[in-house]
Amino acid sequence: MILLSVEINCLRGIKNLKLDFNGKNSVIYRDNGTGKSGVIDAIDFLIKGEITRLSGIGSKNLSLDKHGKYVTESIDNSWVKAVVKLPDYDESIEIMRYLKDPNKLVCDPKYSAEFEEIGKLAELRAHYLSRREILQVINSTDQDRAKFVFFR
């Protein structure tokens, strides 16, 4: 899946933001506390229907409905929308996920099977590396890097 653009509304620390990637590799950089992780969380949420950083070891009592929304907004206003390209299709496809119904990806039904497969792949966490994991990859030997990428 190639991400062409993403729009984030009232999710995590982002009130409203639209980014156009035009299908190219992109780098998001800014000062601490400016929403970089929020963008990653939003894309994670769009793909999986959950935010990886709000679950797992150390997350204690964090919940998607309480900690996923923008702090001053209702869960009803929290959503992520993207325009993507799939490898076997020429047209751009809009997908959307609402925080109030995180288990439902909104898209044209003719693409449902493809996005279901993408969701299954996302369960392997291949689309998401934490800062700690990124540093592990950077600081590892070639042999260890291959093990990390293929066997984590």
C-alpha positions in Angstrom: 0.0 0.0 0.0 1.3 3.4 -0.9 0.2 6.4 1.2 -0.6 9.4 -1.0 -2.1 11.6 1.7 -3.4 11.4 5.3 -5.8 13.7 7.2 -6.0 13.5 10.9 -8.8 15.0 12.9 -8.8 15.2 16.8 -6.6 12.2 17.3 -3.8 12.1 20.0 -2.1 15.5 20.1 -3.4 16.6 16.6 -6.4 18.8 16.3 -6.4 18.8 12.5 -3.6 18.1 10.0 -3.4 17.1 6.4 -0.2 15.7 4.9 0.4 15.0 1.2 3.1 12.4 0.6 2.3 11.9 -3.1 3.4 8.3 -2.7 7.0 9.2 -1.9 9.2 8.3 1.0 8.9 11.0 3.6 10.6 12.2 6.7 8.7 13.9 9.5 10.9 16.0 11.7 10.2 18.8 14.2 11.0 19.7 17.8 9.8 17.5 20.7 6.1 17.8 21.4 5.0 18.9 17.9 3.0 15.8 16.9 5.5 13.5 15.1 4.5 10.5 17.1 0.8 11.5 16.8 1.1 11.2 13.0 2.6 7.7 13.4 -0.1 6.8 15.9 -2.8 8.0 13.4 -1.4 5.9 10.5 -1.1 2.9 12.9 -4.7 3.5 13.9 -5.9 3.8 10.3 -4.2 0.5 9.4 -5.0 -1.6 12.5 -7.9 0.1 14.4 -5.7 0.4 17.4 -2.7 2.5 18.5 0.3 0.2 19.3 1.8 2.7 21.8 -1.4 2.5 23.9 -1.2 -1.2 24.4 1.3 -3.8 25.6 3.8 -3.8 28.4 3.9 -0.5 30.4 0.6 0.9 29.0 -1.3 0.1 32.2 -4.7 1.8 32.1 -4.4 3.5 28.8 -7.4 3.1 26.5 -8.1 4.0 22.9 -11.4 5.8 23.6 -9.9 7.9 26.5 -6.3 8.4 25.3 -6.7 8.2 21.5 -8.9 11.3 21.1 -7.6 14.9 21.1 -7.7 16.1 24.7 -10.5 18.7 24.4 -12.6 17.0 21.8 -15.3 14.3 21.8 -14.5 10.8 20.5 -17.2 11.5 17.8 -14.8 14.0 16.1 -11.8 11.7 16.1 -10.9 10.1 12.8 -8.2 9.4 10.2 -8.6 9.5 6.5 -6.1 8.6 3.8 -5.8 8.3 0.1 -3.8 5.2 -0.9 -2.8 3.2 -3.9 -2.8 -0.6 -4.0 -0.3 -2.4 -6.2 -2.9 -4.1 -8.5 -5.1 -1.0 -9.0 -4.7 2.1 -11.1 -7.1 4.3 -9.1 -6.5 6.0 -5.8 -8.6 4.7 -2.9 -9.9 6.6 0.1 -10.0 4.9 3.4 -11.2 6.2 6.8 -11.4 5.0 10.4 -13.3 6.6 13.2 -12.2 6.4 16.9 -15.8 5.7 17.9 -15.9 2.6 15.8 -12.2 1.4 15.6 -13.0 -2.1 14.3 -14.5 -0.8 11.1 -12.4 0.5 8.2 -14.5 2.6 5.8 -13.7 2.0 2.2 -15.3 1.0 -1.1 -16.5 -2.6 -0.6 -14.7 -3.8 -3.7 -11.4 -3.3 -1.9 -12.4 -4.9 1.4 -10.5 -8.1 0.9 -7.3 -6.3 0.1 -7.5 -4.1 3.2 -8.4 -7.1 5.3 -5.1 -8.7 4.2 -3.2 -5.5 5.0 -4.8 -5.6 8.4 -3.6 -9.2 9.0 0.0 -8.2 8.0 -0.2 -5.2 10.4 -0.9 -7.7 13.2 2.7 -8.8 12.7 3.8 -5.2 13.5 5.9 -5.0 10.4 4.6 -1.5 9.7 5.6 -0.1 13.0 9.0 0.3 14.8 9.3 2.0 18.1 12.2 4.4 18.8 13.9 1.6 20.8 13.5 -0.8 17.9 14.8 1.7 15.3 17.9 2.3 17.4 18.4 -1.5 17.8 18.4 -1.8 14.0 20.7 1.2 13.5 23.2 -0.1 16.1 23.2 -3.7 15.1 25.6 -5.7 12.9 24.5 -6.8 9.5 23.8 -10.3 10.7 21.8 -9.2 13.8 19.9 -6.7 11.6 18.7 -9.4 9.3 17.6 -11.5 12.3 15.7 -8.5 13.7 13.9 -7.7 10.5 12.9 -11.3 9.6 12.4 -12.9 13.0 11.0 -10.4 15.4 
